[in-house]
Amino acid sequence: MNEPFVAHIREVDKYQQAVQTHLTETAAIARELAAKLDLPEVGELLGLMHDFGKYSQAFQEYIKAATGVNFDVDVEDTLPNGSKIDHSTAGAQWVYSRLKKFGAQNGIGELVGQILGLCIASHHGAGLIDCLNPEGEAVWLKRFSKDDVLTHLTECEQNSDEAVKRQAEGLASKTLIDQMVNALKPIVRPMVDSFQKERPTGKIETSHTIEEFYLGCLTRFLFSCLIDADRINSADFEREEQKDLRCFTQKPNWQEAIDKLETHLGNFEIRYPIDQIRREISDACLKRAADPQGIYTLTVPTGGGKTLASLRYALHHAQKYNLDRIIYIIPYTSIIDQNAGTVREILGEDWVLEHHSNLDPEKQNWQDKLLAENWDKPIVFTTMVQFLDAWFGGGTRGARHIHPMTRSVLIFDEIQTLPVKCVHLFCNTLNWLTQFGKSSAVLCTATQPLLDKLPKSEFGELKLAENAEIMGKNDQLNKLFDDLSRVEIHYQPKAGGWSLAAAGEFLLTQFQTASSCLFIVNTKQWARDLYQYCQQQNVPPEALFHLSTNQCSAHRKAIFDEIKGRLKNKQPVICISTQLIEAGVDISMACVIRALGGLDSIAQAAGRCNRHGEKDSKGQVYVLNLQEPSLAQVLPDIHQGQIHAERVLRDFAGQDILQPDAMQRYFQYYFYNRSGEMSYSIKNSTSGSLLDWLSDNSSNVYAAKNNRRSKPFPLLMQSFKSAGQAFQAIDAPTRAVIVPYGEGRDLIASLCGEWNPKEMYRTLAKAQRYSVNVFPNVWKKLQENQALQEVQAGSGIYYLKDGHYTDEYGLSVDETGIMPTYTF
């Protein structure tokens, strides 16, 4: 009997996993995942054929030459002599050739074959490959036509197990095509109708940007199912004991979670009038949870209890529609710990997963990849950056998180922080998730952006549900904001802007009458300078606090706890902070001063004043235009916000600018002025935007731009790989470094000790709270000062050496305590 062909060799005992075993087990998992969108046979065929190329003798020689371990599952296999073994194209070629023959007249089989082939060909490396490169060349066809000498398809068909071939032939059938047709029909029908219509010669055809973008979303979903199934099976082969922990096929018992939350809410004490309003908001969310699936908005003033109110909606909505998961997408890692902790205290550890680690090295070895979380809990807390990276970034790690976003309730907290350049990409993706992905979404904020009323709606805007605002119509919403009005906002502009000395004097003057003052600034430099000004004016050190993202979250939490203790004891407090304190931080000051910024930021700052309505009179919020000469270059988003906020402050002079009408006016100004940025223009490129690259691709190889009717049935044209390489959710991406604060020292020592991949992720999860995100220019300075050290050679995980972290400012670029001041 011939030895079985080998897919993997277990590191610990060198036990071999047969190719047949890996393919059939991966197929079973992918079938379960794809079945969420009624595509079980599609997922099964993807899993069955993804590693079909491992039946080649070349791969078998490779795996032996690689000393029994596939060192990196995300790159094509390379022999010691440097030659590459392609084991992913064979399966793509097989699937494409088999499916292409179905529906030859309308091209549906070729489209289905292309989609599945792309997923298989792309399951290693930089994520989905390009269909067209930015120059308009059909590189997918070049890949699918790769010579048999290089792909070994003929050899693999001869060597493959009969059971695998029979299963594959049975799946590549009209049943599979019918499943895909049902998924494709709502998307491509308008495109097909358009192509079949007669048009005058030379007339430019209407763009199919949105429909093509949706085809890309469906492809990403299937790619996600394959990637996750492959990684799960590989990880479980490496560590068989963890198989029993998997629960991706189990439905959550939502009633159990509902009972716990309702008990918790029932025990709430009504101490202030605002507590009764919060209860009414929560009750409104409960009532609306039975509404049809779709995109809804929850517009509630800061301090209105959105976290638990939205959780109540999500739990009841998930139960009614038998959904799989609730995902909270939050703008800042700094508030995930707090919100996830609140839900965990109510529901228990088994319900909640936090996924926002910025400590994952850029280049992971294969063990690290297999250990990555795959969102295998009912409630997930993640960040907007993670959400956007999953959909538009390169690589395969983020792609695992796309299929969990289907059949889910997506709660977007502080949605107004969505990067402007990503607006159309985001809106089209969320529309697909709710129209085709069987999910529902709630956009939560006190300052609702107008994502359903964009200046260039033809590029995609949100399709809200009927009666989308959970808190009711305009009059009801205005009344809610009136009832929750707890502050007065005073804009006090100064010609030429407020200097440091003038702003500091203003702060200390307010401090004389208000026992607690919060001053929120736009940059770290202003925070440092204002803090030092107060020190020089002999403010008692025990009453003076400084906050910025140069401090790790554990450090900031310790400061928050100290501030809250002093406020509770009615002791004086001055806190000077960057914007990190604005979103989700439950703190209440008698007076708040805000540097001029966007109106949404001003509203968030106001939410830290008289938060619980505990004062008999309204809290006082002051807005000052500080002297910030370089802000337009360093922080252009904030600068644009300042311009339009100042305009609204003039328009609504003497009125409450926290009302929804004023906020709508602000976003009308803001979005209209920046409408040209919303499709994610690509720097140093003449090939349009990322929206172009991920939809109908203006550099269209199928036909001349002025005669697009000659293009055949809408095959995919996206430049997936090129888009992933160009995409950055934020303009200046940061890197994380673990800092020697508190328990962080012990975690650094543990990571520097004996390397144990199994324990690494647990330690890194703890280290998240002891890390600081560093911008590239600061990282370079830290390297020049030899302040950074890898925990293990080649690990890509760094820690900050002692002497470069201070109790006052956090991370310092040198040992004298000078902190970096770039951005916020």
Secondary structure, DSSP 8 states (H G I E B T S, - for coil): -----EEEE-TTT--EEEHHHHHHHHHHHHHHHHGGGT-HHHHHHHHHHTTGGGGSHHHHHHHHHTTT--S-TTS-EE-TTS-EE--SHHHHHHHHHHHHTTTTTTTHHHHHHHHHHHHHHTSSSSSS-BSB-TT--BHHHHHHT--HHHH-HHHHHHHS-HHHHHHHHHHSSHHHHHHHHHHHHHHHHHHHHHHHS---TT------HHHHHHHHHHHHHHHHHHHHHHHHHHHHHH-GGGGGG--TTS---HHHHHHHHHHHHHT----SHHHHHHHHHHHHHHHHTTS-SSEEEEE--TTS-HHHHHHHHHHHHHHHTT-SEEEEEES-HHHHHHHHHHHHHHH-GGGEEEE--S-S-SS--HHHHHTS----SSEEEEEHHHHHHHHHSSSSTGGGGTGGGTTEEEEEETGGGS-GGGHHHHHHHHHHHHHTS--EEEEEESS---TTS-TTGGG------TT-BTT-SHHHHHHHHHHT--EEEEE---TT-B-HHHHHHHHHHHHHH-SEEEEE-SSHHHHHHHHHHHHHTT--GGGEEEE-TTS-HHHHHHHHHHHHHHHHTT--EEEEE-GGGSSS----BSEEEEES--HHHHHHHHTTBSTT--SSS-EEEEEE-B--TTHHHH-HHHHHHHHHHHHHHHHTTTS-TTSHHHHHHHHHHHHHHTGGGTT-B-TT-SS-BHHHHTTT-SS-TTS-TT-GGGS-S-----BHHHHHHH--SSSS--EEEE--STTHHHHHHHHHSS--HHHHHHHHHHHGGGEEEE-HHHHHHHHHTT-EEESSTT---EEE-TTSEETTTEE-SSTT-----S--
